[in-house]
Amino acid sequence: MGMTITEKILAKAARRENVKAGDNLWIDVDVLMTHDVCGPPTIAIWKKEFGEKAKIWDKEKLVIFPDHYIFTKNPHANRNVDILRQFANDYDIKNYYDVGTERYKGVCHIALAEEGYDVPGTVLFGTDSHTCTSGAFGMFATGVGNTDAAFILGTGKIWEKIPESMKFTFNGKMPNYLTAKDLILQILGDIGTDGATYRAMEFDGESIFSLSMFERMTLTNMAIEAGGMNGIIAVDEATKKYLSEIGITDYKIFESDSDAKYHSTYKYDVSKIEPLVAKPHSPDNRDTVRNVQGTKLTKCYIGSCTGGKITDFRYAAGLLFGKQVKVTTFIVPASTAIAKQLEEETISGVSLKDIFEKSGCIIAESSCAACLGGPSDTIGRSVDGDVVISTTNRNFPGRMGSKKSQVYLASPLTVAASAITGKITDPREFL
Amino acid sequence: MEKKIIGKAYVLGDNIDTDQIIPAEHLVYSTSDPEELKKYGHFALSSVPIEKAGLPEGGKPFIQGDDYHSEYSIVIGGSNFGCGSSREHAPLALQVAGVKVVIAESYARIFYRNSVDGGFVIPYECQSKVNDKIRTGDVIEVDVDKNEITNHENGSVYKLNPLGDVFQIVEAGGLFEYARTTGMI
């Protein structure tokens, strides 16, 4: 019996020839990533449990990105960044990207790709549920809590249950009104927020491989929204090109065998998919934009690891060019590199940044910002009965701040179209 | 490990996500300072919509007033308990509030792992739906050896799935304790 790409990578990490779904195995970790929310408690557990002899298993393999609560006056949040800085200093952590310096990157999942930590065939664990994003690079990546991370920090190992795999194949040429966000919302509506619990979600098909790396990351990013352990997309020429441009050429490519066993398989024709939203208060509460068209909004938000990538801003700027937004609209580039790209990339000679500013958007500094609410002074945070449409990943009650707010999740095209009219709008009206 | 756990049930619905268990804005507090730790108990389950808090009637806050400890030590959920973020502060918050056991039809992976590996609460799966049979405030007895729960209000008994491979970690009190007992660290 053949193996899936996920099984092959985990077999290698478990130092075995074969693994099968359901096996509980100890596996070797290639990279451990943490950030300002979960880093300090992880460090505290590591110090407490390993005591005097606490030693980092491999300093080169630890990566720390402060990114969640950065631009806030909240003293407790700032203390967390201080703890990370002190730790990086005490233990000489090279891969620490400090706030307030040139090295500051922004949202960890995007920075991991930009800084070359996403390497095909490797195993990445992070103290963040959206660590699955990195699976777009043909690697195994998943989120864990602080105790597991502290254990990895000291040993380089962790136990993991080998997941069954689900395969999602998309065929057809992507229409100009669809983005990867619509594809993942389609899946979420079909299988629900626990439809892939403890399983791998493998994305395949010509539509997937026509997407840029950043668009692929939108799919793998939201695997967790279906409960998935990991999302994964095999390596192709686009992956190799992205990696070679940042100097990464040495890696092992794994592919699923044709006789690999899947828990289930889903096939989609992208020409049949419409622009979609997830209505309040769950990412699987799918509907077509058409059905909720006209819902009045108080805020629009384009940002986060899910929807704050350069590809998302290209989509949005294309629609907002020469138009005015009717509601408060936030542009939050996921990373500082993307923020720089907004200044450099142009449409008809106008930078994306200028397009957003001229249309009346508010551009914020790179961080997780209001995607998860955050401290009360977080930019873009929902207040009172806000009705928000957002390119982020979750619309649980209170997720973006106010428990009374209503959050719709949608593609950057749908959010931009809605910003122009002040109500939920199908992007096809402007394309 | 306690083999018999008796306490009052707090009943919730499906898809209780970690933002409802402990809202992200509170994740700034120290998890090692005993005084700050109480904040996690105080804000536990604070984002559950009030009409769904303490079923079947709802409207029953998990924590009263300024307290950080709940009168309920057994949380009964539905499917996909603990979905969402990887925050270990979620099972920690429940533990600080005095919860010992969660009983749900199914769990999201990271919450389940965190509960077990951190030794915060025991995440039991029930073999059939029970959050429509047990009422908030019912006194429940969890029998770890028999893998069953008894509702003291009416004597009803419900079966739980055995903990399986993770039993050893739960019994040891968490991943580190388990690794020490097996000589791994």
Interface residues (C-beta under 8 A of the other chain):
Chain A: N24 V37 C38 P40 P41 A44 K48 E49 F50 Y69 N74 H76 A77 R79 N80 G126 T127 D128 S129 T131 G143 V144 G145 N146 T147 D148 A150 F151 G154 T155 W159 T193 D194 T197 Y198 I224 G227 M229 S282 L372 G373 G374 P375 S376 R394 F396 P397 G398 R399 G401 K403
Chain B: N15 D17 D19 Q20 P23 A24 E25 L27 V28 Y29 S30 T31 S32 E36 S47 V48 P49 S79 N80 C83 G84 S85 S86 R87 E88 H89 S106 Y107 A108 R109 I110 R113 N114 D117 G118 D165 G174 L175 F176 A179 M184 I185
